[in-house]
Amino acid sequence: MTDRYTANASAGATTFEFVSEGPKGKVTKIVRYTESHLKGLYNMGFGDKDELTNYLSDTSVTNNGDSQKVLATVAATLYVFTDEYPAALIVATGSTEARTRLYRMGIANNLEAIERDFIVLGLTAGEWQPFQRGVTYGAFLVRRKSLSLQP
């Protein structure tokens, strides 16, 4: 993985904040893990922090020239989150097709390192399958590898 920012975790390690620095200035980013209606299944949300509302905006485009560093930081939060919730399944998808493609490229570029610690599946044609480079996925599902797959 590439260099990354330091992310500050909330109590319970479900929300992380860090600051992206680049030509557009300093932009606070948020990574938030929210449990779905299915116990143990979490959605990973990511985006810019709206400084007026403190909400996460997953549609803003920063273009701060540090996307690899930002993605590496987001990936690092998975370790902290799954240390706290070792049986969690995490679903991630971009708010747009372009963002989902960016996430797919980030996974593909770091697949060997990711697969040392995580099982990664991709959703295509309505089915989850082991992540493969060159396949277009609509969403991703990850789980820490060091754990048994039994509930």
Disulfide bonds with the S-S distance in Angstrom:
none
